[in-house]
Amino acid sequence: MSTAIEILEIRRGADVREYPLTKQMTTIGRLGKNDVVLNDSQVSREHARIERRNGILYITDLNSTNGTILNGARQ
C-alpha cells in the first residue's frame, strides 16, 4: 500500500517548483529558517504557514506584505 504525499506547487510565470509537504506544519518565506525558502522580493521573510489538521491542509498568511495566493485567489 502506498501513501500519498501532498505537494506544494509554486508557480512564477513558466517557472514551476514543487515541494513535498511531509511535516505537520510547513513554513514558507525568505528566511533560511523556513521549511520552504523562496528568494523572491515579493515573498516576506515569514510569509505563510501550511498546517495539516485531521488530514486537511490549511494555509495561513502570516501578515505578509503582498498576501498569499492559493489557486489564483488572494487569501
mmJSON file of the N, C-alpha and C atoms, coordinates in Angstrom:
{"data_MODEL":{"atom_site":{
"group_PDB":["ATOM","ATOM","ATOM","ATOM","ATOM","ATOM","ATOM","ATOM","ATOM","ATOM","ATOM","ATOM","ATOM","ATOM","ATOM","ATOM","ATOM","ATOM","ATOM","ATOM","ATOM","ATOM","ATOM","ATOM","ATOM","ATOM","ATOM","ATOM","ATOM","ATOM","ATOM","ATOM","ATOM","ATOM","ATOM","ATOM","ATOM","ATOM","ATOM","ATOM","ATOM","ATOM","ATOM","ATOM","ATOM","ATOM","ATOM","ATOM","ATOM","ATOM","ATOM","ATOM","ATOM","ATOM","ATOM","ATOM","ATOM","ATOM","ATOM","ATOM","ATOM","ATOM","ATOM","ATOM","ATOM","ATOM","ATOM","ATOM","ATOM","ATOM","ATOM","ATOM","ATOM","ATOM","ATOM","ATOM","ATOM","ATOM","ATOM","ATOM","ATOM","ATOM","ATOM","ATOM","ATOM","ATOM","ATOM","ATOM","ATOM","ATOM","ATOM","ATOM","ATOM","ATOM","ATOM","ATOM","ATOM","ATOM","ATOM","ATOM","ATOM","ATOM","ATOM","ATOM","ATOM","ATOM","ATOM","ATOM","ATOM","ATOM","ATOM","ATOM","ATOM","ATOM","ATOM","ATOM","ATOM","ATOM","ATOM","ATOM","ATOM","ATOM","ATOM","ATOM","ATOM","ATOM","ATOM","ATOM","ATOM","ATOM","ATOM","ATOM","ATOM","ATOM","ATOM","ATOM","ATOM","ATOM","ATOM","ATOM","ATOM","ATOM","ATOM","ATOM","ATOM","ATOM","ATOM","ATOM","ATOM","ATOM","ATOM","ATOM","ATOM","ATOM","ATOM","ATOM","ATOM","ATOM","ATOM","ATOM","ATOM","ATOM","ATOM","ATOM","ATOM","ATOM","ATOM","ATOM","ATOM","ATOM","ATOM","ATOM","ATOM","ATOM","ATOM","ATOM","ATOM","ATOM","ATOM","ATOM","ATOM","ATOM","ATOM","ATOM","ATOM","ATOM","ATOM","ATOM","ATOM","ATOM","ATOM","ATOM","ATOM","ATOM","ATOM","ATOM","ATOM","ATOM","ATOM","ATOM","ATOM","ATOM","ATOM","ATOM","ATOM","ATOM","ATOM","ATOM","ATOM","ATOM","ATOM","ATOM","ATOM","ATOM","ATOM","ATOM","ATOM","ATOM","ATOM","ATOM","ATOM","ATOM","ATOM","ATOM","ATOM"],
"id":[1,2,3,4,5,6,7,8,9,10,11,12,13,14,15,16,17,18,19,20,21,22,23,24,25,26,27,28,29,30,31,32,33,34,35,36,37,38,39,40,41,42,43,44,45,46,47,48,49,50,51,52,53,54,55,56,57,58,59,60,61,62,63,64,65,66,67,68,69,70,71,72,73,74,75,76,77,78,79,80,81,82,83,84,85,86,87,88,89,90,91,92,93,94,95,96,97,98,99,100,101,102,103,104,105,106,107,108,109,110,111,112,113,114,115,116,117,118,119,120,121,122,123,124,125,126,127,128,129,130,131,132,133,134,135,136,137,138,139,140,141,142,143,144,145,146,147,148,149,150,151,152,153,154,155,156,157,158,159,160,161,162,163,164,165,166,167,168,169,170,171,172,173,174,175,176,177,178,179,180,181,182,183,184,185,186,187,188,189,190,191,192,193,194,195,196,197,198,199,200,201,202,203,204,205,206,207,208,209,210,211,212,213,214,215,216,217,218,219,220,221,222,223,224,225],
"type_symbol":["N","C","C","N","C","C","N","C","C","N","C","C","N","C","C","N","C","C","N","C","C","N","C","C","N","C","C","N","C","C","N","C","C","N","C","C","N","C","C","N","C","C","N","C","C","N","C","C","N","C","C","N","C","C","N","C","C","N","C","C","N","C","C","N","C","C","N","C","C","N","C","C","N","C","C","N","C","C","N","C","C","N","C","C","N","C","C","N","C","C","N","C","C","N","C","C","N","C","C","N","C","C","N","C","C","N","C","C","N","C","C","N","C","C","N","C","C","N","C","C","N","C","C","N","C","C","N","C","C","N","C","C","N","C","C","N","C","C","N","C","C","N","C","C","N","C","C","N","C","C","N","C","C","N","C","C","N","C","C","N","C","C","N","C","C","N","C","C","N","C","C","N","C","C","N","C","C","N","C","C","N","C","C","N","C","C","N","C","C","N","C","C","N","C","C","N","C","C","N","C","C","N","C","C","N","C","C","N","C","C","N","C","C","N","C","C","N","C","C","N","C","C","N","C","C"],
"label_atom_id":["N","CA","C","N","CA","C","N","CA","C","N","CA","C","N","CA","C","N","CA","C","N","CA","C","N","CA","C","N","CA","C","N","CA","C","N","CA","C","N","CA","C","N","CA","C","N","CA","C","N","CA","C","N","CA","C","N","CA","C","N","CA","C","N","CA","C","N","CA","C","N","CA","C","N","CA","C","N","CA","C","N","CA","C","N","CA","C","N","CA","C","N","CA","C","N","CA","C","N","CA","C","N","CA","C","N","CA","C","N","CA","C","N","CA","C","N","CA","C","N","CA","C","N","CA","C","N","CA","C","N","CA","C","N","CA","C","N","CA","C","N","CA","C","N","CA","C","N","CA","C","N","CA","C","N","CA","C","N","CA","C","N","CA","C","N","CA","C","N","CA","C","N","CA","C","N","CA","C","N","CA","C","N","CA","C","N","CA","C","N","CA","C","N","CA","C","N","CA","C","N","CA","C","N","CA","C","N","CA","C","N","CA","C","N","CA","C","N","CA","C","N","CA","C","N","CA","C","N","CA","C","N","CA","C","N","CA","C","N","CA","C","N","CA","C","N","CA","C","N","CA","C","N","CA","C","N","CA","C","N","CA","C"],
"label_alt_id":[null,null,null,null,null,null,null,null,null,null,null,null,null,null,null,null,null,null,null,null,null,null,null,null,null,null,null,null,null,null,null,null,null,null,null,null,null,null,null,null,null,null,null,null,null,null,null,null,null,null,null,null,null,null,null,null,null,null,null,null,null,null,null,null,null,null,null,null,null,null,null,null,null,null,null,null,null,null,null,null,null,null,null,null,null,null,null,null,null,null,null,null,null,null,null,null,null,null,null,null,null,null,null,null,null,null,null,null,null,null,null,null,null,null,null,null,null,null,null,null,null,null,null,null,null,null,null,null,null,null,null,null,null,null,null,null,null,null,null,null,null,null,null,null,null,null,null,null,null,null,null,null,null,null,null,null,null,null,null,null,null,null,null,null,null,null,null,null,null,null,null,null,null,null,null,null,null,null,null,null,null,null,null,null,null,null,null,null,null,null,null,null,null,null,null,null,null,null,null,null,null,null,null,null,null,null,null,null,null,null,null,null,null,null,null,null,null,null,null,null,null,null,null,null,null],
"label_comp_id":["MET","MET","MET","SER","SER","SER","THR","THR","THR","ALA","ALA","ALA","ILE","ILE","ILE","GLU","GLU","GLU","ILE","ILE","ILE","LEU","LEU","LEU","GLU","GLU","GLU","ILE","ILE","ILE","ARG","ARG","ARG","ARG","ARG","ARG","GLY","GLY","GLY","ALA","ALA","ALA","ASP","ASP","ASP","VAL","VAL","VAL","ARG","ARG","ARG","GLU","GLU","GLU","TYR","TYR","TYR","PRO","PRO","PRO","LEU","LEU","LEU","THR","THR","THR","LYS","LYS","LYS","GLN","GLN","GLN","MET","MET","MET","THR","THR","THR","THR","THR","THR","ILE","ILE","ILE","GLY","GLY","GLY","ARG","ARG","ARG","LEU","LEU","LEU","GLY","GLY","GLY","LYS","LYS","LYS","ASN","ASN","ASN","ASP","ASP","ASP","VAL","VAL","VAL","VAL","VAL","VAL","LEU","LEU","LEU","ASN","ASN","ASN","ASP","ASP","ASP","SER","SER","SER","GLN","GLN","GLN","VAL","VAL","VAL","SER","SER","SER","ARG","ARG","ARG","GLU","GLU","GLU","HIS","HIS","HIS","ALA","ALA","ALA","ARG","ARG","ARG","ILE","ILE","ILE","GLU","GLU","GLU","ARG","ARG","ARG","ARG","ARG","ARG","ASN","ASN","ASN","GLY","GLY","GLY","ILE","ILE","ILE","LEU","LEU","LEU","TYR","TYR","TYR","ILE","ILE","ILE","THR","THR","THR","ASP","ASP","ASP","LEU","LEU","LEU","ASN","ASN","ASN","SER","SER","SER","THR","THR","THR","ASN","ASN","ASN","GLY","GLY","GLY","THR","THR","THR","ILE","ILE","ILE","LEU","LEU","LEU","ASN","ASN","ASN","GLY","GLY","GLY","ALA","ALA","ALA","ARG","ARG","ARG","GLN","GLN","GLN"],
"label_asym_id":["A","A","A","A","A","A","A","A","A","A","A","A","A","A","A","A","A","A","A","A","A","A","A","A","A","A","A","A","A","A","A","A","A","A","A","A","A","A","A","A","A","A","A","A","A","A","A","A","A","A","A","A","A","A","A","A","A","A","A","A","A","A","A","A","A","A","A","A","A","A","A","A","A","A","A","A","A","A","A","A","A","A","A","A","A","A","A","A","A","A","A","A","A","A","A","A","A","A","A","A","A","A","A","A","A","A","A","A","A","A","A","A","A","A","A","A","A","A","A","A","A","A","A","A","A","A","A","A","A","A","A","A","A","A","A","A","A","A","A","A","A","A","A","A","A","A","A","A","A","A","A","A","A","A","A","A","A","A","A","A","A","A","A","A","A","A","A","A","A","A","A","A","A","A","A","A","A","A","A","A","A","A","A","A","A","A","A","A","A","A","A","A","A","A","A","A","A","A","A","A","A","A","A","A","A","A","A","A","A","A","A","A","A","A","A","A","A","A","A","A","A","A","A","A","A"],
"label_entity_id":["1","1","1","1","1","1","1","1","1","1","1","1","1","1","1","1","1","1","1","1","1","1","1","1","1","1","1","1","1","1","1","1","1","1","1","1","1","1","1","1","1","1","1","1","1","1","1","1","1","1","1","1","1","1","1","1","1","1","1","1","1","1","1","1","1","1","1","1","1","1","1","1","1","1","1","1","1","1","1","1","1","1","1","1","1","1","1","1","1","1","1","1","1","1","1","1","1","1","1","1","1","1","1","1","1","1","1","1","1","1","1","1","1","1","1","1","1","1","1","1","1","1","1","1","1","1","1","1","1","1","1","1","1","1","1","1","1","1","1","1","1","1","1","1","1","1","1","1","1","1","1","1","1","1","1","1","1","1","1","1","1","1","1","1","1","1","1","1","1","1","1","1","1","1","1","1","1","1","1","1","1","1","1","1","1","1","1","1","1","1","1","1","1","1","1","1","1","1","1","1","1","1","1","1","1","1","1","1","1","1","1","1","1","1","1","1","1","1","1","1","1","1","1","1","1"],
"label_seq_id":[1,1,1,2,2,2,3,3,3,4,4,4,5,5,5,6,6,6,7,7,7,8,8,8,9,9,9,10,10,10,11,11,11,12,12,12,13,13,13,14,14,14,15,15,15,16,16,16,17,17,17,18,18,18,19,19,19,20,20,20,21,21,21,22,22,22,23,23,23,24,24,24,25,25,25,26,26,26,27,27,27,28,28,28,29,29,29,30,30,30,31,31,31,32,32,32,33,33,33,34,34,34,35,35,35,36,36,36,37,37,37,38,38,38,39,39,39,40,40,40,41,41,41,42,42,42,43,43,43,44,44,44,45,45,45,46,46,46,47,47,47,48,48,48,49,49,49,50,50,50,51,51,51,52,52,52,53,53,53,54,54,54,55,55,55,56,56,56,57,57,57,58,58,58,59,59,59,60,60,60,61,61,61,62,62,62,63,63,63,64,64,64,65,65,65,66,66,66,67,67,67,68,68,68,69,69,69,70,70,70,71,71,71,72,72,72,73,73,73,74,74,74,75,75,75],
"pdbx_PDB_ins_code":[null,null,null,null,null,null,null,null,null,null,null,null,null,null,null,null,null,null,null,null,null,null,null,null,null,null,null,null,null,null,null,null,null,null,null,null,null,null,null,null,null,null,null,null,null,null,null,null,null,null,null,null,null,null,null,null,null,null,null,null,null,null,null,null,null,null,null,null,null,null,null,null,null,null,null,null,null,null,null,null,null,null,null,null,null,null,null,null,null,null,null,null,null,null,null,null,null,null,null,null,null,null,null,null,null,null,null,null,null,null,null,null,null,null,null,null,null,null,null,null,null,null,null,null,null,null,null,null,null,null,null,null,null,null,null,null,null,null,null,null,null,null,null,null,null,null,null,null,null,null,null,null,null,null,null,null,null,null,null,null,null,null,null,null,null,null,null,null,null,null,null,null,null,null,null,null,null,null,null,null,null,null,null,null,null,null,null,null,null,null,null,null,null,null,null,null,null,null,null,null,null,null,null,null,null,null,null,null,null,null,null,null,null,null,null,null,null,null,null,null,null,null,null,null,null],
"Cartn_x":[0.843,0.0,0.888,0.623,1.412,0.694,1.469,0.926,1.066,-0.011,0.026,0.765,1.525,2.216,1.683,1.256,0.806,2.023,1.826,2.896,2.474,3.341,3.151,3.766,2.972,3.455,3.444,4.6,4.721,5.068,4.209,4.388,4.74,5.716,6.125,6.393,5.376,5.499,5.664,6.7,6.956,7.707,8.229,8.978,8.004,8.076,7.223,8.13,7.915,8.704,7.756,8.178,7.356,8.104,7.362,7.924,7.006,7.526,6.684,6.338,5.092,4.634,4.613,5.719,5.858,5.706,5.689,5.606,4.183,3.915,2.618,2.419,3.517,3.469,4.672,4.432,5.475,5.432,6.575,6.629,7.273,6.824,7.278,7.735,8.883,9.358,10.763,11.319,12.67,13.764,13.466,14.494,14.896,16.165,16.69,16.083,15.444,14.844,13.532,12.967,11.713,11.947,10.889,10.972,11.082,10.356,10.42,10.956,12.173,12.82,12.708,12.108,11.909,12.67,13.655,14.443,13.738,12.73,11.88,11.488,11.68,11.398,9.927,9.028,7.607,7.201,8.145,7.894,8.447,7.642,8.086,9.037,9.772,10.711,9.993,8.843,7.97,6.625,6.376,5.261,3.972,4.058,2.851,3.198,2.142,2.298,1.236,1.621,0.674,0.64,-0.568,-0.734,-1.654,-1.346,-2.199,-2.97,-4.31,-5.169,-6.238,-6.265,-7.245,-7.256,-6.07,-5.953,-6.267,-6.539,-6.862,-5.742,-5.335,-4.293,-4.917,-4.36,-4.809,-3.612,-3.827,-2.759,-3.139,-2.159,-2.365,-1.323,-1.775,-0.86,-0.382,0.903,1.479,1.67,0.603,0.62,1.712,1.855,2.865,2.499,3.486,3.269,2.397,2.645,1.953,0.835,0.562,-0.515,-0.11,-1.005,-0.786,-1.872,-1.481,-2.44,-2.522,-3.741,-3.995,-4.969,-4.543,-5.385,-5.92,-5.076,-5.437,-6.195,-6.542,-7.305,-6.448,-6.469,-5.723,-6.396,-5.576,-6.087,-6.045],
"Cartn_y":[-1.177,0.0,1.24,2.166,3.395,4.521,5.472,6.624,7.846,8.605,9.821,10.92,11.7,12.851,14.094,15.061,16.328,17.102,17.825,18.608,20.074,20.945,22.383,22.763,23.357,23.78,25.299,25.879,27.335,27.691,28.539,28.954,30.43,30.707,32.097,32.17,32.55,32.529,31.096,30.846,29.491,28.629,29.251,28.518,27.857,26.537,25.782,24.978,25.128,24.369,23.582,22.375,21.503,21.163,21.191,20.892,19.885,18.72,17.754,18.275,18.106,18.533,17.303,17.054,15.846,16.105,17.367,17.714,18.127,18.125,18.579,20.067,20.831,22.263,22.625,23.387,23.825,25.341,25.99,27.443,27.832,28.98,29.478,30.92,31.267,32.64,32.774,33.987,34.264,33.845,33.829,33.493,32.028,31.764,30.41,29.442,29.941,29.051,28.43,28.915,28.362,26.999,26.191,24.88,25.037,26.007,26.321,27.745,27.884,29.192,29.661,30.855,31.428,32.747,32.811,34.02,34.892,35.616,36.421,37.672,38.839,40.099,40.266,39.523,39.627,38.688,37.898,36.975,37.597,37.613,38.149,37.176,37.677,36.818,35.624,35.865,34.808,35.021,34.347,34.667,33.901,32.574,31.765,30.466,29.822,28.544,27.584,26.35,25.304,24.292,24.018,23.067,21.937,20.755,19.59,19.331,19.406,19.124,18.131,16.99,15.94,15.588,15.528,15.13,16.217,17.433,18.557,19.589,20.139,21.164,22.554,23.395,24.777,25.69,26.771,27.747,29.04,29.625,30.869,31.872,33.033,34.114,34.729,34.938,35.462,36.972,37.666,39.128,39.574,38.827,39.164,40.469,41.126,42.395,42.238,41.208,41.041,40.015,39.413,38.432,37.076,36.117,34.748,34.402,33.818,33.443,31.93,31.41,29.969,29.697,28.908,28.592,29.857,30.88,32.112,33.126,32.78,33.695,34.147,35.456,36.007,35.567,35.123,34.643,35.752],
"Cartn_z":[0.0,0.0,0.0,-0.889,-0.957,-0.223,0.24,0.945,0.053,-0.086,-0.903,-0.148,-0.876,-0.303,-0.997,-0.193,-0.767,-1.259,-2.348,-2.961,-3.008,-2.524,-2.674,-4.009,-4.877,-6.191,-6.233,-6.493,-6.573,-8.004,-8.601,-9.997,-10.049,-10.86,-11.115,-12.605,-13.383,-14.835,-15.306,-16.095,-16.604,-15.591,-14.541,-13.517,-12.543,-12.43,-11.508,-10.591,-9.287,-8.308,-7.42,-7.07,-6.233,-4.95,-3.838,-2.528,-1.84,-1.425,-0.719,0.676,1.068,2.39,3.297,3.964,4.77,6.265,6.665,8.083,8.458,9.746,10.259,9.959,10.044,9.762,8.895,7.837,6.913,6.83,7.028,6.917,5.592,5.074,3.777,3.955,3.385,3.452,2.908,3.036,2.536,3.506,4.81,5.802,5.713,5.98,5.914,6.908,7.969,8.967,8.487,7.386,6.864,6.229,6.186,5.535,4.024,3.478,2.048,1.945,1.447,1.336,-0.107,-0.276,-1.606,-1.686,-2.546,-2.737,-3.772,-3.3,-4.182,-3.414,-4.008,-3.316,-2.954,-3.587,-3.253,-2.116,-1.631,-0.526,0.748,1.806,3.093,3.781,4.764,5.497,6.115,6.715,7.248,6.585,5.494,4.608,4.927,5.011,5.207,5.918,6.418,7.105,6.578,6.328,5.937,7.072,7.578,8.673,8.253,8.726,8.496,9.789,9.708,10.86,10.442,11.095,10.792,9.307,8.71,7.311,6.3,6.769,5.882,5.98,4.829,4.81,4.878,5.743,5.901,5.669,4.914,4.708,5.418,6.106,6.833,6.373,5.936,5.598,6.906,7.056,8.296,8.217,7.809,7.658,6.692,5.605,4.603,3.903,3.361,2.671,1.431,0.64,-0.639,-0.622,0.52,0.609,0.047,0.207,-0.257,-1.256,-2.37,-3.412,-3.459,-3.366,-3.414,-4.542,-5.518,-6.683,-7.36,-7.443,-8.132,-7.297,-6.052,-5.195,-4.015,-3.76,-2.624,-1.328,-0.385,0.907,1.933],
"occupancy":[1.0,1.0,1.0,1.0,1.0,1.0,1.0,1.0,1.0,1.0,1.0,1.0,1.0,1.0,1.0,1.0,1.0,1.0,1.0,1.0,1.0,1.0,1.0,1.0,1.0,1.0,1.0,1.0,1.0,1.0,1.0,1.0,1.0,1.0,1.0,1.0,1.0,1.0,1.0,1.0,1.0,1.0,1.0,1.0,1.0,1.0,1.0,1.0,1.0,1.0,1.0,1.0,1.0,1.0,1.0,1.0,1.0,1.0,1.0,1.0,1.0,1.0,1.0,1.0,1.0,1.0,1.0,1.0,1.0,1.0,1.0,1.0,1.0,1.0,1.0,1.0,1.0,1.0,1.0,1.0,1.0,1.0,1.0,1.0,1.0,1.0,1.0,1.0,1.0,1.0,1.0,1.0,1.0,1.0,1.0,1.0,1.0,1.0,1.0,1.0,1.0,1.0,1.0,1.0,1.0,1.0,1.0,1.0,1.0,1.0,1.0,1.0,1.0,1.0,1.0,1.0,1.0,1.0,1.0,1.0,1.0,1.0,1.0,1.0,1.0,1.0,1.0,1.0,1.0,1.0,1.0,1.0,1.0,1.0,1.0,1.0,1.0,1.0,1.0,1.0,1.0,1.0,1.0,1.0,1.0,1.0,1.0,1.0,1.0,1.0,1.0,1.0,1.0,1.0,1.0,1.0,1.0,1.0,1.0,1.0,1.0,1.0,1.0,1.0,1.0,1.0,1.0,1.0,1.0,1.0,1.0,1.0,1.0,1.0,1.0,1.0,1.0,1.0,1.0,1.0,1.0,1.0,1.0,1.0,1.0,1.0,1.0,1.0,1.0,1.0,1.0,1.0,1.0,1.0,1.0,1.0,1.0,1.0,1.0,1.0,1.0,1.0,1.0,1.0,1.0,1.0,1.0,1.0,1.0,1.0,1.0,1.0,1.0,1.0,1.0,1.0,1.0,1.0,1.0,1.0,1.0,1.0,1.0,1.0,1.0],
"B_iso_or_equiv":[0.0,0.0,0.0,0.0,0.0,0.0,0.0,0.0,0.0,0.0,0.0,0.0,0.0,0.0,0.0,0.0,0.0,0.0,0.0,0.0,0.0,0.0,0.0,0.0,0.0,0.0,0.0,0.0,0.0,0.0,0.0,0.0,0.0,0.0,0.0,0.0,0.0,0.0,0.0,0.0,0.0,0.0,0.0,0.0,0.0,0.0,0.0,0.0,0.0,0.0,0.0,0.0,0.0,0.0,0.0,0.0,0.0,0.0,0.0,0.0,0.0,0.0,0.0,0.0,0.0,0.0,0.0,0.0,0.0,0.0,0.0,0.0,0.0,0.0,0.0,0.0,0.0,0.0,0.0,0.0,0.0,0.0,0.0,0.0,0.0,0.0,0.0,0.0,0.0,0.0,0.0,0.0,0.0,0.0,0.0,0.0,0.0,0.0,0.0,0.0,0.0,0.0,0.0,0.0,0.0,0.0,0.0,0.0,0.0,0.0,0.0,0.0,0.0,0.0,0.0,0.0,0.0,0.0,0.0,0.0,0.0,0.0,0.0,0.0,0.0,0.0,0.0,0.0,0.0,0.0,0.0,0.0,0.0,0.0,0.0,0.0,0.0,0.0,0.0,0.0,0.0,0.0,0.0,0.0,0.0,0.0,0.0,0.0,0.0,0.0,0.0,0.0,0.0,0.0,0.0,0.0,0.0,0.0,0.0,0.0,0.0,0.0,0.0,0.0,0.0,0.0,0.0,0.0,0.0,0.0,0.0,0.0,0.0,0.0,0.0,0.0,0.0,0.0,0.0,0.0,0.0,0.0,0.0,0.0,0.0,0.0,0.0,0.0,0.0,0.0,0.0,0.0,0.0,0.0,0.0,0.0,0.0,0.0,0.0,0.0,0.0,0.0,0.0,0.0,0.0,0.0,0.0,0.0,0.0,0.0,0.0,0.0,0.0,0.0,0.0,0.0,0.0,0.0,0.0,0.0,0.0,0.0,0.0,0.0,0.0],
"pdbx_formal_charge":[null,null,null,null,null,null,null,null,null,null,null,null,null,null,null,null,null,null,null,null,null,null,null,null,null,null,null,null,null,null,null,null,null,null,null,null,null,null,null,null,null,null,null,null,null,null,null,null,null,null,null,null,null,null,null,null,null,null,null,null,null,null,null,null,null,null,null,null,null,null,null,null,null,null,null,null,null,null,null,null,null,null,null,null,null,null,null,null,null,null,null,null,null,null,null,null,null,null,null,null,null,null,null,null,null,null,null,null,null,null,null,null,null,null,null,null,null,null,null,null,null,null,null,null,null,null,null,null,null,null,null,null,null,null,null,null,null,null,null,null,null,null,null,null,null,null,null,null,null,null,null,null,null,null,null,null,null,null,null,null,null,null,null,null,null,null,null,null,null,null,null,null,null,null,null,null,null,null,null,null,null,null,null,null,null,null,null,null,null,null,null,null,null,null,null,null,null,null,null,null,null,null,null,null,null,null,null,null,null,null,null,null,null,null,null,null,null,null,null,null,null,null,null,null,null],
"auth_seq_id":[1,1,1,2,2,2,3,3,3,4,4,4,5,5,5,6,6,6,7,7,7,8,8,8,9,9,9,10,10,10,11,11,11,12,12,12,13,13,13,14,14,14,15,15,15,16,16,16,17,17,17,18,18,18,19,19,19,20,20,20,21,21,21,22,22,22,23,23,23,24,24,24,25,25,25,26,26,26,27,27,27,28,28,28,29,29,29,30,30,30,31,31,31,32,32,32,33,33,33,34,34,34,35,35,35,36,36,36,37,37,37,38,38,38,39,39,39,40,40,40,41,41,41,42,42,42,43,43,43,44,44,44,45,45,45,46,46,46,47,47,47,48,48,48,49,49,49,50,50,50,51,51,51,52,52,52,53,53,53,54,54,54,55,55,55,56,56,56,57,57,57,58,58,58,59,59,59,60,60,60,61,61,61,62,62,62,63,63,63,64,64,64,65,65,65,66,66,66,67,67,67,68,68,68,69,69,69,70,70,70,71,71,71,72,72,72,73,73,73,74,74,74,75,75,75],
"auth_comp_id":["MET","MET","MET","SER","SER","SER","THR","THR","THR","ALA","ALA","ALA","ILE","ILE","ILE","GLU","GLU","GLU","ILE","ILE","ILE","LEU","LEU","LEU","GLU","GLU","GLU","ILE","ILE","ILE","ARG","ARG","ARG","ARG","ARG","ARG","GLY","GLY","GLY","ALA","ALA","ALA","ASP","ASP","ASP","VAL","VAL","VAL","ARG","ARG","ARG","GLU","GLU","GLU","TYR","TYR","TYR","PRO","PRO","PRO","LEU","LEU","LEU","THR","THR","THR","LYS","LYS","LYS","GLN","GLN","GLN","MET","MET","MET","THR","THR","THR","THR","THR","THR","ILE","ILE","ILE","GLY","GLY","GLY","ARG","ARG","ARG","LEU","LEU","LEU","GLY","GLY","GLY","LYS","LYS","LYS","ASN","ASN","ASN","ASP","ASP","ASP","VAL","VAL","VAL","VAL","VAL","VAL","LEU","LEU","LEU","ASN","ASN","ASN","ASP","ASP","ASP","SER","SER","SER","GLN","GLN","GLN","VAL","VAL","VAL","SER","SER","SER","ARG","ARG","ARG","GLU","GLU","GLU","HIS","HIS","HIS","ALA","ALA","ALA","ARG","ARG","ARG","ILE","ILE","ILE","GLU","GLU","GLU","ARG","ARG","ARG","ARG","ARG","ARG","ASN","ASN","ASN","GLY","GLY","GLY","ILE","ILE","ILE","LEU","LEU","LEU","TYR","TYR","TYR","ILE","ILE","ILE","THR","THR","THR","ASP","ASP","ASP","LEU","LEU","LEU","ASN","ASN","ASN","SER","SER","SER","THR","THR","THR","ASN","ASN","ASN","GLY","GLY","GLY","THR","THR","THR","ILE","ILE","ILE","LEU","LEU","LEU","ASN","ASN","ASN","GLY","GLY","GLY","ALA","ALA","ALA","ARG","ARG","ARG","GLN","GLN","GLN"],
"auth_asym_id":["A","A","A","A","A","A","A","A","A","A","A","A","A","A","A","A","A","A","A","A","A","A","A","A","A","A","A","A","A","A","A","A","A","A","A","A","A","A","A","A","A","A","A","A","A","A","A","A","A","A","A","A","A","A","A","A","A","A","A","A","A","A","A","A","A","A","A","A","A","A","A","A","A","A","A","A","A","A","A","A","A","A","A","A","A","A","A","A","A","A","A","A","A","A","A","A","A","A","A","A","A","A","A","A","A","A","A","A","A","A","A","A","A","A","A","A","A","A","A","A","A","A","A","A","A","A","A","A","A","A","A","A","A","A","A","A","A","A","A","A","A","A","A","A","A","A","A","A","A","A","A","A","A","A","A","A","A","A","A","A","A","A","A","A","A","A","A","A","A","A","A","A","A","A","A","A","A","A","A","A","A","A","A","A","A","A","A","A","A","A","A","A","A","A","A","A","A","A","A","A","A","A","A","A","A","A","A","A","A","A","A","A","A","A","A","A","A","A","A","A","A","A","A","A","A"],
"auth_atom_id":["N","CA","C","N","CA","C","N","CA","C","N","CA","C","N","CA","C","N","CA","C","N","CA","C","N","CA","C","N","CA","C","N","CA","C","N","CA","C","N","CA","C","N","CA","C","N","CA","C","N","CA","C","N","CA","C","N","CA","C","N","CA","C","N","CA","C","N","CA","C","N","CA","C","N","CA","C","N","CA","C","N","CA","C","N","CA","C","N","CA","C","N","CA","C","N","CA","C","N","CA","C","N","CA","C","N","CA","C","N","CA","C","N","CA","C","N","CA","C","N","CA","C","N","CA","C","N","CA","C","N","CA","C","N","CA","C","N","CA","C","N","CA","C","N","CA","C","N","CA","C","N","CA","C","N","CA","C","N","CA","C","N","CA","C","N","CA","C","N","CA","C","N","CA","C","N","CA","C","N","CA","C","N","CA","C","N","CA","C","N","CA","C","N","CA","C","N","CA","C","N","CA","C","N","CA","C","N","CA","C","N","CA","C","N","CA","C","N","CA","C","N","CA","C","N","CA","C","N","CA","C","N","CA","C","N","CA","C","N","CA","C","N","CA","C","N","CA","C","N","CA","C","N","CA","C","N","CA","C","N","CA","C"],
"pdbx_PDB_model_num":[1,1,1,1,1,1,1,1,1,1,1,1,1,1,1,1,1,1,1,1,1,1,1,1,1,1,1,1,1,1,1,1,1,1,1,1,1,1,1,1,1,1,1,1,1,1,1,1,1,1,1,1,1,1,1,1,1,1,1,1,1,1,1,1,1,1,1,1,1,1,1,1,1,1,1,1,1,1,1,1,1,1,1,1,1,1,1,1,1,1,1,1,1,1,1,1,1,1,1,1,1,1,1,1,1,1,1,1,1,1,1,1,1,1,1,1,1,1,1,1,1,1,1,1,1,1,1,1,1,1,1,1,1,1,1,1,1,1,1,1,1,1,1,1,1,1,1,1,1,1,1,1,1,1,1,1,1,1,1,1,1,1,1,1,1,1,1,1,1,1,1,1,1,1,1,1,1,1,1,1,1,1,1,1,1,1,1,1,1,1,1,1,1,1,1,1,1,1,1,1,1,1,1,1,1,1,1,1,1,1,1,1,1,1,1,1,1,1,1,1,1,1,1,1,1]
}}}
